[in-house]
Amino acid sequence: MKSLHDLYRIGKGPSSSHTIGPGRAAKIFLRRHPASRYRVVLYGSLSLTGRGHLTDKVLAETLPDAEIVFSEEFIDKHPNTLDFFALDGLGGIKARMRAYSVGGGSIRIENEEDAEPLKVFPHTSFKDVAAYCRREGLDLPDYVRRFEPDDIDDFLGEILDAMEESIREGIAAEGVLPGELELQRKAGALYSARHPDETEEIRVSRIVSAYAFAVSEMNASGGTIVTAPTCGASGVVPAVLRFMREKHNLERQVLIDALAVGGIIGNIIKHNASISGAEAGCQAEIGSACSMAAAMHAFLQGYDTDTIEYAAEVALEHHLGLTCDPVLGYVQIPCIERNAVAALRAMDASNIAFFSTAFQKISFDLVVETMHETGRDLPKGYRETSTGGLAKKYRLK
Ligand code: SF4
């Protein structure tokens, strides 16, 4: 499996596969093939939701005056495919590159082994990670530190700071999100809207939701967030981390360790299944984020590795089949609210695991495999094309 540097990326929203990935591919093409004119052809999900997800804007920032073509064609190899062309003065093709945006901001380039050779972990399943940890007497953060370069704690510290900053900015921001939905930002209101009759249970839901809304609204407005594991699902992990930090007055190193634990979960999903909504629906994005956050919550509660695994399993299992149907192609409805629901659900999954790990029947590895297969079975309309589900039913008034 690859380094956590490949999973957690600080970048601009609203979509890791539609903005961060294509932006990175465009930079590679520009570096390799300087030219006065460019054409970029978007296929599949990139084409159908590229406008709402700001793909054309990101490409134009890197390749000024590029002609962006939204093709109706789907490329079998990957739903997020894009072709880059460098043109000569007469419009003739000087160079071409096909790239696949495979989720979380990662890219693959056609006929190239791997554009980002960052493999550091020798194990690819939770079963093998846990067996190694048992043999060596390690906990999960120690496992990460054993295989990652020495700077991993510094890197995770930067990730933590960026998450905190996106919460701070999201709560402070006011007004309406960009786009035709004219969606009101809610994070600030949620954060400060204490009702006189509010119970402790409702307060917890409100505060956790406010943090998730804050990051997701930053993402929807093209602000800076951390892919955890994607932009669309970027609010779940920070919301749970921040809530736990405040509730238990946790030290920075403990939160860094929690990010390492969540990173292992996200990495296993990314390696064996998918974290891309275009490939496997929202179960791959929000489901994965919820699974990472549940594992982190369990770790922060002091649970053992078996319970951490079960928390991650419960969280992912109950997102199986979740479709991706962003209304009008914006990462807003259902995405923003869904981050808040998943953050709360992550804490529930961890609590359920605490009581029932001894009765576990389904392993985390098995649910990851199931999620992958379920994703492949989902019709195209439910995989980030905005042609099914809420995206099909909802009409602007
Ligand atoms: S519905 Fe889920 S997968 Fe689809 S864009 Fe929204 S958050 Fe991402």
Boltz pocket constraint, residues with backbone or C-beta under 6 A from the ligand:
constraints:
  - pocket:
      binder: B
      contacts: [[A, 232], [A, 233], [A, 276], [A, 277], [A, 281], [A, 282], [A, 283], [A, 285], [A, 286], [A, 323], [A, 324], [A, 325], [A, 326], [A, 330], [A, 331], [A, 332], [A, 333], [A, 334], [A, 335], [A, 338], [A, 384]]
      max_distance: 6.0
